[in-house]
Amino acid sequence: MSRDLMILFAIAMALMVMQMIGGFLQIRRYRKAVSRVHKLGNVGMGQKRGWFFNSYVVIIACDSNHIITGGEAMTGSTIFAQFHPIKELLDKPIVGQSIDDYLAEFRQMSDRKQKFYRGYINALEALEMRFEREEHPEEEAEEAEED
């Protein structure tokens, strides 16, 4: 093997190891964020995938009355991206707002605008589905019997 080929191979291996370490650190940050937000109540998670810098992951917590108690978001696509508390959504403080109010507002938006907020919508819909399952457990039992 030529020396240039060995150097290229060593660089490729070093980059793969760095990617593995970065992925491990990002998963650890994600688990810690979920744990922090879960202490605030029921948790819904969503993500928006995009090209390069317009991706994000959202974790939102709410109480049993559908009132948001907190949330965190991670924006960016590098291994250095971290979760930060969400303070506002749609120009109003997120804590203390109803998930139902936000979902109603999002559902009235154009498809293009909804696409921009897709991660938030997914997180809120996950919470909505969780509450619906808790309120109507008989429907879930009927669906299980049909299968």
GURO-442791 format. One record per residue: residue in three letters; x, y, z of N, C-alpha, C, O in turn; residue number from 1. Coordinates in steps of 0.02 Angstrom, whole numbers, plus 50000, padded with zeros to 5 digits. Example, Ala and Ser with C-alpha at 12.3 -4.5 7.8 and 13.67 -1.06 7.14 Angstrom:
<atoms>
 res neast nnorth   nup caeast canorth  caup ceast cnorth   cup oeast onorth   oup   n
 Ala 50660  49716 50390  50615   49775 50390 50660  49835 50390 50712  49834 50423   1
 Ser 50642  49888 50354  50684   49947 50357 50645  50002 50394 50670  50057 50402   2
</atoms>
This chain:
<atoms>
 res neast nnorth   nup caeast canorth  caup ceast cnorth   cup oeast onorth   oup   n
 Met 50042  49941 50000  50000   50000 50000 50044  50062 50000 50094  50065 50035   1
 Ser 50024  50110 49961  50064   50171 49959 50052  50213 50022 50002  50205 50057   2
 Arg 50099  50255 50036  50095   50297 50096 50035  50344 50093 50001  50354 50144   3
 Asp 50020  50373 50035  49963   50418 50027 49897  50382 50041 49851  50410 50072   4
 Leu 49891  50320 50018  49831   50281 50030 49822  50265 50104 49766  50266 50130   5
 Met 49877  50251 50138  49874   50237 50210 49853  50299 50249 49814  50295 50296   6
 Ile 49879  50357 50229  49860   50420 50262 49785  50434 50251 49750  50454 50297   7
 Leu 49762  50423 50191  49691   50432 50175 49648  50385 50216 49595  50405 50242   8
 Phe 49669  50323 50223  49633   50274 50263 49632  50295 50337 49581  50288 50370   9
 Ala 49688  50319 50363  49691   50341 50433 49646  50401 50445 49613  50405 50497  10
 Ile 49643  50447 50398  49599   50505 50405 49526  50482 50405 49486  50506 50446  11
 Ala 49508  50437 50360  49440   50412 50357 49421  50376 50422 49365  50385 50447  12
 Met 49465  50337 50449  49452   50303 50513 49444  50353 50569 49399  50345 50611  13
 Ala 49486  50404 50572  49481   50455 50624 49415  50492 50620 49384  50506 50671  14
 Leu 49392  50507 50559  49328   50541 50551 49270  50496 50573 49222  50520 50603  15
 Met 49274  50432 50558  49221   50385 50580 49219  50380 50656 49164  50379 50684  16
 Val 49276  50378 50688  49278   50375 50762 49250  50439 50791 49212  50437 50840  17
 Met 49268  50497 50762  49240   50560 50787 49165  50563 50779 49130  50588 50823  18
 Gln 49139  50536 50723  49066   50534 50712 49032  50489 50764 48979  50507 50789  19
 Met 49062  50433 50780  49034   50388 50831 49032  50422 50899 48982  50417 50934  20
 Ile 49085  50455 50917  49088   50489 50982 49037  50545 50984 49002  50554 51033  21
 Gly 49032  50584 50929  48983   50638 50926 48911  50611 50931 48870  50641 50966  22
 Gly 48897  50557 50897  48830   50527 50901 48815  50503 50972 48759  50513 50996  23
 Phe 48864  50473 51005  48854   50451 51074 48839  50510 51119 48794  50507 51161  24
 Leu 48877  50564 51112  48865   50624 51154 48797  50655 51140 48764  50678 51187  25
 Gln 48776  50656 51077  48711   50684 51061 48654  50642 51090 48605  50670 51114  26
 Ile 48660  50577 51088  48609   50533 51118 48606  50544 51193 48552  50545 51223  27
 Arg 48664  50552 51224  48666   50565 51297 48631  50631 51314 48594  50635 51362  28
 Arg 48644  50683 51274  48610   50748 51285 48535  50741 51276 48497  50771 51314  29
 Tyr 48514  50703 51227  48442   50692 51214 48409  50658 51274 48356  50679 51296  30
 Arg 48440  50605 51299  48412   50570 51357 48407  50615 51418 48357  50612 51454  31
 Lys 48458  50655 51430  48456   50701 51487 48401  50753 51478 48366  50769 51527  32
 Ala 48391  50778 51418  48339   50828 51405 48270  50797 51416 48226  50828 51446  33
 Val 48260  50736 51392  48195   50702 51402 48183  50692 51477 48127  50702 51500  34
 Ser 48233  50673 51513  48227   50663 51585 48208  50729 51620 48164  50730 51663  35
 Arg 48242  50784 51602  48227   50849 51632 48155  50871 51618 48120  50894 51663  36
 Val 48134  50863 51556  48067   50886 51537 48014  50840 51566 47960  50862 51584  37
 His 48029  50775 51570  47981   50727 51597 47964  50742 51670 47909  50727 51693  38
 Lys 48009  50772 51706  47996   50792 51776 47941  50845 51780 47911  50855 51832  39
 Leu 47928  50880 51724  47878   50933 51722 47808  50907 51705 47759  50945 51712  40
 Gly 47802  50845 51683  47736   50817 51666 47740  50768 51608 47793  50741 51593  41
 Asn 47682  50757 51576  47678   50713 51518 47720  50743 51461 47722  50804 51453  42
 Val 47752  50700 51423  47799   50724 51373 47776  50705 51302 47754  50649 51290  43
 Gly 47782  50754 51257  47772   50743 51186 47834  50764 51149 47865  50815 51166  44
 Met 47854  50726 51099  47915   50742 51062 47900  50747 50988 47857  50712 50961  45
 Gly 47936  50791 50955  47928   50800 50883 47993  50822 50853 48038  50846 50888  46
 Gln 47998  50815 50788  48058   50838 50753 48039  50864 50685 47989  50844 50655  47
 Lys 48080  50908 50660  48075   50931 50592 48142  50919 50559 48193  50945 50581  48
 Arg 48140  50881 50507  48202   50868 50470 48205  50916 50412 48155  50930 50379  49
 Gly 48264  50939 50399  48273   50985 50343 48344  50981 50318 48384  50940 50341  50
 Trp 48359  51023 50272  48426   51025 50244 48470  51069 50288 48454  51127 50300  51
 Phe 48524  51043 50310  48576   51077 50348 48551  51110 50412 48544  51075 50462  52
 Phe 48536  51175 50412  48526   51211 50475 48454  51220 50496 48442  51250 50548  53
 Asn 48406  51195 50460  48337   51206 50481 48304  51144 50510 48243  51134 50502  54
 Ser 48342  51102 50543  48317   51043 50578 48313  51058 50653 48351  51098 50679  55
 Tyr 48265  51026 50686  48262   51033 50759 48223  50975 50790 48185  50940 50756  56
 Val 48234  50966 50855  48199   50917 50895 48166  50955 50952 48197  50998 50982  57
 Val 48102  50939 50966  48065   50975 51018 48038  50924 51069 48014  50871 51051  58
 Ile 48044  50942 51133  48015   50903 51187 47971  50950 51228 47996  51000 51254  59
 Ile 47907  50935 51233  47860   50978 51269 47826  50938 51323 47806  50880 51312  60
 Ala 47819  50968 51383  47785   50936 51439 47721  50975 51456 47719  51036 51449  61
 Cys 47670  50938 51478  47609   50971 51501 47578  50931 51558 47595  50872 51568  62
 Asp 47534  50964 51595  47501   50930 51651 47438  50894 51626 47424  50893 51566  63
 Ser 47400  50866 51672  47341   50827 51653 47284  50871 51629 47235  50845 51602  64
 Asn 47290  50937 51637  47239   50984 51612 47257  51012 51544 47226  51060 51521  65
 His 47306  50983 51511  47329   51002 51445 47365  51070 51445 47370  51102 51392  66
 Ile 47389  51092 51502  47425   51156 51507 47501  51141 51503 47526  51098 51539  67
 Ile 47535  51177 51460  47607   51166 51450 47646  51189 51511 47637  51246 51535  68
 Thr 47689  51146 51536  47729   51161 51595 47802  51175 51579 47840  51198 51622  69
 Gly 47823  51161 51518  47892   51174 51498 47909  51138 51434 47869  51099 51408  70
 Gly 47968  51152 51409  47990   51119 51348 48061  51139 51330 48087  51189 51354  71
 Glu 48092  51098 51289  48159   51111 51266 48163  51094 51192 48127  51051 51167  72
 Ala 48208  51128 51157  48218   51116 51086 48293  51114 51071 48333  51150 51102  73
 Met 48311  51073 51024  48380   51070 51000 48378  51087 50925 48347  51052 50885  74
 Thr 48411  51141 50908  48415   51161 50838 48487  51153 50814 48534  51157 50853  75
 Gly 48493  51141 50750  48559   51132 50721 48570  51060 50701 48533  51015 50721  76
 Ser 48621  51050 50662  48634   50983 50636 48704  50958 50651 48726  50907 50624  77
 Thr 48740  50994 50693  48807   50971 50710 48807  50933 50776 48757  50933 50811  78
 Ile 48862  50901 50791  48866   50864 50854 48871  50911 50914 48867  50889 50971  79
 Phe 48879  50975 50901  48885   51024 50955 48817  51054 50974 48814  51093 51021  80
 Ala 48763  51037 50939  48697   51064 50954 48674  51039 51023 48686  50981 51041  81
 Gln 48643  51083 51061  48619   51066 51128 48547  51087 51136 48521  51128 51098  82
 Phe 48514  51059 51187  48445   51077 51202 48444  51142 51242 48486  51154 51285  83
 His 48394  51183 51225  48384   51246 51260 48310  51252 51278 48267  51227 51241  84
 Pro 48294  51284 51335  48223   51292 51354 48185  51332 51301 48212  51379 51271  85
 Ile 48123  51314 51290  48079   51351 51245 48043  51403 51288 48007  51385 51335  86
 Lys 48052  51465 51272  48019   51518 51310 47956  51543 51276 47905  51556 51309  87
 Glu 47958  51549 51210  47901   51574 51172 47887  51530 51111 47931  51499 51083  88
 Leu 47823  51529 51093  47801   51496 51032 47745  51538 51003 47697  51554 51038  89
 Leu 47750  51555 50941  47701   51599 50907 47694  51666 50943 47638  51691 50951  90
 Asp 47749  51693 50965  47753   51759 50998 47715  51763 51064 47694  51818 51083  91
 Lys 47707  51708 51099  47678   51710 51166 47714  51660 51209 47739  51609 51185  92
 Pro 47718  51673 51275  47753   51626 51319 47721  51557 51315 47660  51550 51316  93
 Ile 47763  51506 51311  47737   51438 51301 47710  51408 51366 47660  51373 51366  94
 Val 47743  51423 51422  47722   51395 51486 47656  51428 51507 47649  51489 51507  95
 Gly 47608  51385 51526  47543   51410 51547 47491  51410 51492 47432  51424 51505  96
 Gln 47511  51395 51430  47464   51393 51374 47436  51322 51366 47468  51274 51386  97
 Ser 47378  51317 51337  47346   51253 51324 47372  51222 51259 47381  51258 51209  98
 Ile 47384  51157 51259  47405   51124 51197 47349  51127 51146 47362  51130 51086  99
 Asp 47287  51126 51169  47229   51128 51124 47227  51195 51087 47212  51197 51027 100
 Asp 47242  51250 51122  47243   51316 51090 47297  51320 51037 47285  51345 50982 101
 Tyr 47356  51294 51053  47410   51295 51003 47393  51252 50943 47404  51273 50886 102
 Leu 47365  51193 50955  47347   51149 50898 47294  51181 50854 47298  51176 50793 103
 Ala 47246  51214 50884  47194   51248 50845 47226  51303 50802 47209  51311 50744 104
 Glu 47273  51340 50831  47307   51393 50794 47349  51365 50738 47350  51392 50682 105
 Phe 47385  51310 50752  47427   51280 50700 47384  51252 50643 47403  51258 50584 106
 Arg 47327  51223 50659  47285   51192 50608 47252  51243 50562 47228  51226 50508 107
 Gln 47250  51306 50584  47223   51359 50541 47275  51389 50495 47258  51427 50450 108
 Met 47337  51373 50505  47392   51399 50464 47394  51365 50396 47366  51311 50386 109
 Ser 47427  51398 50350  47437   51368 50283 47484  51308 50290 47521  51302 50339 110
 Asp 47483  51265 50240  47526   51206 50241 47599  51225 50244 47639  51191 50277 111
 Arg 47617  51278 50210  47687   51300 50209 47710  51321 50279 47766  51304 50300 112
 Lys 47668  51357 50315  47685   51379 50382 47685  51320 50430 47727  51316 50475 113
 Gln 47638  51274 50421  47636   51214 50462 47700  51173 50454 47725  51143 50502 114
 Lys 47726  51172 50393  47788   51135 50381 47846  51163 50422 47888  51126 50446 115
 Phe 47847  51229 50430  47899   51262 50469 47895  51241 50543 47946  51233 50576 116
 Tyr 47834  51233 50569  47823   51215 50639 47810  51140 50649 47785  51120 50702 117
 Arg 47827  51098 50601  47811   51027 50602 47832  50992 50667 47794  50952 50693 118
 Gly 47891  51006 50693  47914   50974 50755 47870  50992 50815 47854  50948 50855 119
 Tyr 47851  51055 50820  47808   51076 50875 47739  51044 50869 47710  51021 50918 120
 Ile 47713  51042 50808  47648   51011 50796 47650  50937 50814 47604  50912 50846 121
 Asn 47703  50902 50794  47709   50831 50810 47711  50820 50886 47679  50774 50911 122
 Ala 47747  50862 50922  47752   50854 50995 47684  50866 51027 47663  50829 51072 123
 Leu 47649  50918 51005  47583   50933 51033 47532  50879 51015 47490  50861 51056 124
 Glu 47535  50853 50954  47489   50800 50934 47503  50735 50972 47457  50697 50986 125
 Ala 47566  50722 50988  47582   50663 51028 47550  50668 51097 47523  50620 51123 126
 Leu 47552  50728 51126  47520   50738 51191 47444  50731 51184 47412  50701 51226 127
 Glu 47416  50759 51130  47344   50755 51118 47322  50682 51112 47271  50662 51141 128
 Met 47359  50642 51074  47343   50571 51066 47347  50534 51132 47306  50490 51146 129
 Arg 47396  50551 51172  47404   50519 51237 47342  50532 51281 47316  50486 51313 130
 Phe 47319  50594 51282  47260   50610 51322 47197  50577 51294 47154  50556 51332 131
 Glu 47192  50573 51228  47134   50540 51198 47132  50466 51217 47078  50439 51230 132
 Arg 47190  50433 51217  47193   50362 51237 47173  50353 51309 47139  50305 51327 133
 Glu 47193  50400 51352  47175   50396 51423 47101  50409 51434 47071  50379 51478 134
 Glu 47071  50453 51393  47000   50470 51401 46955  50417 51371 46899  50409 51394 135
 His 46978  50381 51319  46937   50332 51285 46972  50264 51279 46988  50243 51224 136
 Pro 46985  50231 51336  47021   50166 51332 46980  50111 51299 47008  50062 51275 137
 Glu 46913  50117 51299  46871   50065 51269 46881  50061 51194 46875  50006 51166 138
 Glu 46895  50117 51160  46907   50116 51088 46971  50077 51072 46974  50041 51022 139
 Glu 47021  50084 51114  47083   50048 51103 47073  49973 51112 47101  49933 51075 140
 Ala 47031  49955 51162  47017   49884 51173 46979  49854 51114 46991  49796 51096 141
 Glu 46932  49892 51084  46895   49869 51027 46940  49858 50967 46932  49809 50930 142
 Glu 46988  49903 50956  47034   49896 50901 47078  49835 50910 47095  49802 50861 143
 Ala 47097  49820 50971  47139   49761 50985 47100  49697 50970 47129  49648 50946 144
 Glu 47035  49696 50985  46994   49638 50973 46985  49625 50898 46982  49568 50876 145
 Glu 46981  49679 50859  46973   49672 50786 47034  49641 50753 47028  49606 50703 146
 Asp 47092  49654 50781  47154   49627 50751 47159  49555 50768 47208  49523 50748 147
</atoms>
